[in-house]
């Protein structure tokens, strides 16, 4: 296997809450190992508060890890000492935010929003080169005519168009990996498909990898090659998209899928009910963090934190119950995993 474009080892981020001496520790991300290949779209799925955006900010170097390491093209980020190295990484791994106004100043035209980043990260371009670059990336994300779009203010664009500007800002850096943090959650359903198709087109045309962060399982299924499921700071399941979503192994993944409306299903109560206890992420201690909500929990779940382990072909699950049932692996899992990979 070739070296992944980006990988993490034991990535952890804790926050102190409360007073200095008597405060507690919030475990936002705990011991996360993930990989993203070249030209791959990986979806990080989970409910609000699961730690998805914290991982995005760790990978974008907005936060420093409490422990663990991030490797990009085989090199640890902790070894990047010079400003040039840090700028180069930011060019290679930009971020697209949930709210476009997080990266667009409403007081300036779109050309300024994109050109400012080009001046910082691509110093070799002169004024004419920057202007051409702005128009090229606007063309690439479907904002045409690009000259007219560049002269507009953000308020003159629709929500979907402003989100495309966010992708244009990232694309102007000639990135290798784009971190897209809930890029469609604030858009109408009719507009979301256009942004998802744009990500797929950029992958095919530009060879860009994506970490697509979302709570929407349906959009993850539409676009992602692999799915990572996150709960309360832990990765609980990983694998090829169709294998995970057709035959989920972790009870939390099953719960997420049960919440997706299915107009063809009978109107009845789910067999897998959610107790509804919120996850404990402040000084959580040992044990499975999903255990208070899990209808299948066993005694071992209360005292031992499950680790991601292989179950089936290209499948990783952090669940004691799934481990116990691994001998009953459905043959379709292997078929789905192999065809999807």
C-alpha positions in Angstrom: 0.0 0.0 0.0 1.2 3.5 -0.8 1.7 6.1 1.9 -1.6 8.0 2.6 -1.7 11.7 1.9 -2.5 12.4 5.6 -2.7 10.2 8.6 -2.9 10.7 12.4 -1.6 8.6 15.3 -3.3 8.9 18.7 -4.6 12.4 17.9 -6.0 13.9 21.1 -7.3 17.3 22.1 -8.5 18.2 25.6 -9.8 21.5 26.9 -9.8 22.8 30.5 -13.2 23.9 31.7 -14.1 25.7 34.9 -11.7 27.3 37.3 -7.9 27.0 37.1 -7.3 24.8 40.1 -10.7 23.0 40.5 -11.5 22.8 36.8 -12.2 19.7 34.8 -11.1 18.4 31.4 -13.3 18.1 28.3 -12.2 15.2 26.1 -13.1 16.6 22.7 -11.0 14.2 20.7 -9.3 11.1 22.1 -6.8 8.8 20.5 -8.0 9.1 16.9 -6.1 7.3 14.1 -7.4 8.1 10.6 -6.0 8.1 7.1 -6.9 10.0 3.9 -5.5 8.8 0.6 -4.6 10.7 -2.5 -7.7 11.6 -4.6 -10.0 10.1 -1.9 -13.2 11.6 -0.4 -13.5 10.5 3.3 -16.7 11.4 5.2 -16.5 12.0 9.0 -20.0 11.5 10.3 -21.5 12.1 13.7 -24.0 14.1 15.7 -23.3 17.6 17.0 -20.7 17.6 19.8 -19.0 14.4 18.7 -15.7 16.1 18.0 -15.8 16.4 14.2 -15.1 20.1 13.9 -12.3 19.8 16.5 -10.6 17.2 14.3 -11.0 19.6 11.4 -9.3 22.4 13.3 -6.5 20.1 14.5 -5.8 19.1 10.9 -5.9 22.8 9.8 -3.5 23.7 12.6 -6.0 26.0 14.3 -5.7 23.9 17.4 -2.5 22.2 18.7 -2.9 18.6 19.7 -2.8 17.7 23.4 -1.0 14.6 22.3 -0.6 12.5 19.2 0.8 13.3 15.8 -0.4 14.4 12.3 1.6 13.2 9.3 1.3 14.9 5.9 3.0 13.1 3.0 4.8 11.0 5.6 6.3 14.0 7.5 5.1 15.0 11.0 3.6 18.4 11.4 5.4 18.8 14.7 8.7 19.0 12.7 7.5 22.1 10.8 9.5 24.9 12.4 9.7 27.7 9.8 7.0 30.0 8.7 7.5 28.9 5.1 6.8 25.3 6.0 3.7 26.2 7.9 2.4 28.4 5.0 3.1 25.6 2.6 1.0 23.2 4.6 -1.8 25.7 4.9 -1.7 26.0 1.1 -1.8 22.2 0.7 -4.6 21.7 3.3 -7.0 24.6 3.3 -10.4 24.6 5.0 -13.9 25.4 3.8 -16.2 26.5 6.6 -19.8 25.9 7.3 -20.6 29.6 7.2 -19.0 31.2 4.1 -18.7 34.5 6.0 -16.1 32.9 8.2 -13.6 33.4 5.3 -15.3 36.2 3.3 -15.2 39.8 4.5 -18.6 41.3 3.5 -17.1 44.8 3.1 -15.0 43.7 0.1 -15.6 42.3 -3.3 -15.2 38.6 -4.1 -12.0 39.3 -6.0 -10.4 40.6 -2.8 -11.6 37.6 -0.8 -9.8 35.2 -3.2 -6.9 37.5 -4.2 -5.8 38.2 -0.6 -5.0 34.5 0.0 -3.3 34.2 -3.4 -1.0 37.2 -2.4 -0.1 35.4 0.8 0.5 31.9 -0.4 1.6 32.4 -4.0 3.9 35.3 -3.9 5.3 34.7 -7.4 2.2 35.9 -9.1 2.0 39.6 -10.0 -1.2 41.7 -10.1 -2.2 40.5 -13.5 -1.5 36.9 -12.6 -3.6 37.2 -9.4 -6.5 38.6 -11.4 -6.3 35.7 -13.9 -6.1 33.2 -11.0 -9.2 34.6 -9.4 -11.2 34.3 -12.6 -9.9 30.8 -13.3 -10.9 29.4 -9.9 -14.3 31.1 -10.1 -14.7 29.4 -13.5 -13.6 26.1 -11.9 -16.3 26.2 -9.2 -19.1 27.2 -11.6 -19.4 30.9 -10.9 -19.7 32.3 -14.5 -19.1 34.7 -16.0 -16.2 34.8 -13.6 -15.4 38.5 -14.3 -18.8 39.6 -13.2 -18.7 37.3 -10.1 -15.4 38.7 -9.0 -16.8 42.2 -9.0 -19.7 41.4 -6.7 -20.0 41.8 -3.0 -20.9 38.7 -0.9 -24.4 40.0 -0.2 -25.2 40.0 -3.9 -24.7 36.2 -4.1 -26.9 33.4 -3.0 -26.0 31.0 -0.1 -24.9 28.3 -2.6 -22.8 30.8 -4.6 -21.1 32.1 -1.5 -20.2 28.5 -0.6 -18.7 28.1 -4.0 -16.6 31.1 -3.3 -15.3 29.3 -0.3 -14.2 26.4 -2.5 -12.7 28.9 -5.0 -10.6 30.4 -2.1 -9.3 26.9 -1.2 -8.7 25.9 -4.9 -6.6 29.1 -5.5 -3.9 27.6 -3.3 -3.5 24.5 -5.5 -4.4 22.3 -2.6 -3.8 18.5 -2.2 -6.5 18.1 0.5 -9.5 20.3 1.3 -11.2 20.0 4.7 -14.9 20.8 4.2 -16.6 21.3 7.6 -20.4 20.9 7.1 -20.3 22.9 3.8 -23.9 22.1 2.9 -25.7 22.2 6.2 -26.8 25.8 5.9 -28.1 25.4 2.3 -31.5 24.5 0.9 -31.8 20.8 0.0 -32.2 21.8 -3.7 -28.8 23.5 -3.6 -26.8 20.9 -1.6 -26.5 18.5 -4.5 -24.7 21.2 -6.6 -22.1 21.6 -3.9 -21.6 17.9 -3.5 -21.2 17.5 -7.2 -18.7 20.3 -7.2 -16.6 18.4 -4.7 -16.7 15.3 -6.8 -15.8 17.3 -9.9 -12.8 18.9 -8.2 -11.6 15.5 -7.1 -11.8 14.1 -10.7 -10.5 17.2 -12.4 -7.9 18.6 -10.0 -7.0 15.4 -8.1 -7.9 17.0 -4.7 -8.7 14.8 -1.7 -11.5 15.8 0.7 -12.3 15.3 4.3 -16.0 15.9 4.3 -17.4 16.5 7.7 -21.2 16.1 8.1 -24.0 14.9 10.3 -26.0 14.0 7.1 -25.6 10.3 6.4 -27.4 10.6 3.1 -24.9 13.1 1.7 -22.0 11.0 2.9 -23.4 8.0 1.1 -23.8 10.1 -2.1 -20.2 11.4 -2.3 -17.7 9.5 0.0 -15.4 6.6 -0.7 -15.1 5.8 3.0 -17.0 6.7 6.1 -15.6 7.3 9.6 -18.2 7.4 12.3 -17.4 9.5 15.4 -19.0 9.6 18.8 -18.0 11.6 21.9 -14.4 12.1 20.7 -13.8 8.5 19.6 -13.9 6.9 16.2 -16.3 4.0 16.5 -16.6 2.6 13.0 -14.7 2.9 9.7 -15.0 1.3 6.3 -16.1 1.6 2.7 -19.2 3.7 2.5 -21.7 1.1 1.2 -20.3 -1.6 3.5 -20.7 0.6 6.6 -24.1 2.1 5.7 -25.7 -1.1 4.4 -24.6 -3.3 7.3 -23.5 -1.1 10.2 -21.7 -3.0 13.0 -21.6 -0.4 15.8 -24.9 0.3 17.6 -24.3 4.1 17.2 -24.0 3.8 13.4 -27.2 1.8 13.5 -28.9 4.6 15.5 -27.7 7.2 13.0 -29.1 5.3 10.1 -32.4 4.6 11.9 -32.9 8.4 12.1 -32.8 8.8 8.3 -36.4 9.1 7.0 -37.4 6.2 4.7 -40.7 6.8 2.9 -40.9 3.2 1.9 -40.7 1.8 5.4 -43.7 0.8 7.5 -44.8 3.2 10.2 -43.6 1.5 13.4 -41.4 2.0 16.4 -37.7 1.1 15.8 -36.4 -2.1 17.3 -33.3 -0.2 18.4 -34.5 2.5 20.8 -32.3 5.3 22.0 -32.2 5.8 25.8 -31.2 9.4 25.1 -28.5 9.9 27.7 -26.0 12.5 26.6 -22.4 11.3 26.2 -20.1 12.1 29.1 -17.0 13.9 27.7 -15.9 15.8 30.8 -13.5 13.5 32.8 -15.2 10.5 31.2 -13.1 7.7 32.7 -12.9 4.2 31.3 -15.7 2.4 29.5 -17.6 2.8 26.3 -19.0 6.3 26.0 -22.0 5.1 24.1 -22.9 2.5 26.8 -25.6 4.7 28.5 -27.5 4.8 25.2 -26.8 1.4 23.9 -29.6 -1.2 23.9 -27.0 -4.0 23.5 -24.5 -3.0 26.3 -22.8 -5.7 28.3 -20.9 -5.5 31.6 -17.6 -5.2 29.8 -18.8 -2.0 28.2 -18.9 -0.2 31.6 -15.3 -0.8 32.6 -13.3 -1.2 29.3 -13.0 1.4 26.5 -13.3 -0.5 23.2 -10.6 0.1 20.6 -10.9 0.1 16.8 -10.3 -3.4 15.6 -10.6 -5.1 12.3 -14.0 -6.9 11.7 -14.4 -8.2 8.2 -12.6 -6.9 5.1 -11.5 -3.2 5.4 -13.9 -2.7 8.4 -12.9 -1.3 11.8 -15.2 -1.2 14.7 -14.8 -0.1 18.3 -17.4 -2.2 20.0 -17.2 -5.2 22.4 -20.5 -6.6 21.3 -19.5 -6.4 17.6 -16.2 -8.2 18.5 -18.2 -11.0 20.2 -20.4 -11.3 17.1 -17.5 -11.2 14.6 -17.7 -14.9 14.0 -21.2 -14.4 12.5 -19.9 -11.8 9.9 -22.3 -11.6 7.0 -20.7 -12.7 3.7 -22.2 -9.5 2.0 -19.8 -7.4 4.1 -16.7 -8.8 2.4 -18.3 -8.5 -1.0 -19.4 -4.8 -0.4 -16.0 -3.9 1.0 -14.1 -5.5 -1.9 -16.3 -3.9 -4.6 -16.2 -0.5 -2.9 -12.5 -0.5 -2.5 
